[in-house]
Amino acid sequence: MAPRAQWKGFLKFGEVVCPVSLYTAASTSERIAFHTINRETGNRVRREFVDGVTGNPVGREDQVKGYEIGKDDYIVLEPEEVAAAVPESDKTLEVGSFVNLSDVDDVYFDKPYYLAPGDRMADEAYVLLRDALRKSHSAALGQAVLFRRVRSLLIRAEGDGLIATTLTFNYEIRSAKEAFADIPDMEIKGEMLDLARHIITTKAGTYDPAAFHDRYEEAVAELVKAKIEGRTIERKKEPKRENVTDLMDALRQSAAALGAAEKPAPRRAGKAQSKSSKSASSHRKAG
């Protein structure tokens, strides 16, 4: 069965207009899904909205959106008011600029979609944009109203087609400075760094998506199968690991486990040292 387009419209770059269809590139529909059931009766449990104060059930027709402006104080937004405030879709994905793909930090990447020609009449314009992006090593930045929201999209050539990735808005990205605030200002030198680089070089490879498996999904699928067949699955034992507390020892053991014939030549400075301690050390020498 052919996939169902999530959105249909027109891709516009300059004065060139091309009918396109947007298809979901990543989906969780194949994951194992559970239902909540009553352990005593075996019946499925049904969710129900209830009033937070009275405890009475609230029907769908009486459920409205509310924005909290104070404790237990809400502004009610009627469905027609929300619909009127949402930008109307003109079904146009308009390209505003072209950028180098490497210029866009992938922390802004949200969800990927396959962007395909909307009909056979669109093939020439579609292939023109695809090839132009590929040969110029560029990506297109565009905007469109998708699913009742204005979204920015990054469009790039991939294989025979185009991939459009929705981008997260700047206000939605949390500060990296806050996340990394407690990382000490230190510099690693000497044998430690050499060993780490040696491990990276020895284990260099390429990314193959098929090589990675969802172990949780596989384990749950096997559990379900075993329950159906009346089998019992024994809990797997955790592999025994030695607790190596010394970083240098851990690096040396890692290199040895990789079968390194020759370790990088050791250097005199083998420990991490903060810039502040190095300055103090230099000051003591000077004194």
Buried (B, 14 or more C-beta within 10 A) or exposed (E): EEEEBEBEBBBBBEEEBBBBBBBBBEEEEEEEEEEEEEEEEEEEEEEEEEEEEEEEEBEEEEEEEEEEEEEEEEEEEEEEEEEEEEEEBEEBBBBEEBEEEEEBEEEBEBBBBBBBBBEEEBEEBBBEBBEBBBEEEBBBBBBBBBEEEEBBBBBBBBEEBBBBBBBBEEEEEEEEEEEEEEEEEEEBBBBBBBBBEBBEEEEEEEEEEEEEEEEEEEEBEEEEEEEEEEEEEEEEEEEEEEEEEEBBEBBBEBBEEEEBEEBBEEEEBBEBBEEEEBEEEEEEEEE
